[in-house]
Amino acid sequence: MVRKVRNIIKIDEEKCTGCGKCVITCEEGAIEIIDGKAKVVKESYCDGLGACIGVCPEGALSIEQREAEEFDEEAVKQHLKSKTDISDIQTKQVNKTETLPCGCPSSLTISINTTQNDSNMDSRTMNSQLQNWPIQLKLISPLAPYFKDADLLIAADCVPFSFADFHQRFLKNKILIMFCPKLDPYIDEYLEKLESIFGNNIRSITLIHMEVPCCSGIERIVMDALKKTKKYITIKDYTISIDGKII
């Protein structure tokens, strides 16, 4: 295995209480609880981006730069498959977190069944059309099973609050990804993650953002990521006015 100097997660075992939050957040399966402490089980599984750092209540996680095995995305896929099935892994994680005294597994990959009989829907009630969790791009795993043959809806954070019929008009039968091109500090990471997501068998992309100038950045980020994949995916682009109308 090739080794080089790169960023990788460092765990302070003296501070670690073994709560397991970092295990849940690590979509690559690089961290496990061993003998009551969090440990990086294999250097090549850790991408060094540090998504796990913010969830540690004890401040036991940090990023250090040192010689380590290169991150191996294919090895990660095989590692996850070796645990039988991604959905089985998720079920085990849910069962595990139920026994933990600490927090919500905000980045746990979940598919949501929205099957419903619209003809019997109370006219005063609008059911949620959300089919996936998480929805924030920072937390989403490109390996999530719901991306297979998916129709994507990529929305700026403010859109659902501005457009009243967001669920029925845009979200129905789509997998949702949300981020803010103005306030989120992870744009380079977002480009890489979107490129990985688009590498799945994505059928279509619906892009929806606000009319304010800074929000148009979502178009550039999505298009730049798509160009890197060298794939042709149909995109529908919508702009929402501040007063909640489609422009």
C-alpha positions, 0 to 999 in steps of 0.5 A: 500500500502506497503511503504519503503525507496527508490529512488523517483523523487523530483520536485522543484515547484519554479524552475518548469515552467510547460514546460512538458518535464518530462511528455513526458519522463516519460513512466510510466505516473507518472508525470503530469502538474497540475496547471502549475507545474509538479507533481508526481501523484502517488508514485507507478507509479514512478520507481525512475530511473530518466530518466526525470531528464536530460530533465528538462531545469530548473534543477527542478527534482532530486532523493531523498531517502525517505519513499514512496509507492513501485513501482508497474509495474502492477499499471502502466500498468493499469494506462496507459490502463485507459487512453483508449489506449497507441496509443491514449496517444501518439497522445495526447502527440504529440499534446501537444508537438506541443504547447510547446516551448521547445525541441524534445520529444526524448523518445515519443514511435512511430511506423513507417510505412515502407510499400513500393514497393521495385520493384519501388525503385530508384536503387540510393535510399535506403529507411529507414527500421526503424519501431520504435522510440526511438531506444536507450535502455535508452529511450525505454519503455518496454510497447511500443506496437511494442514489441508485436510479434516482431523480435528484432534487438539489435545492438551496436551503431557503427554497422550501421556506419560500415556495409553499408547494415545495413537497408536491410541486418539486420533492415528490418522487425525488431524492433531496440534496440541500446546501447553501452556496453562500454560507456553507464553508465546504464548497470544495468538499461539496464539489467532490461529493456531488461528483461522486453522487453523479457517478451513480446511475442518476436519471435526472437532476432538478435544480431549484434556487432563490432569485438573489445573486448569491444563490445562483452559485448553486448552479455553478457548483452543480455544473462544475461537478457534473462536468467532471463526471463526463456524464450527460444528465438532464437538468431542469433549473428553477428560480424562486422569487423572494415572494414565493413564485416560480420565475 
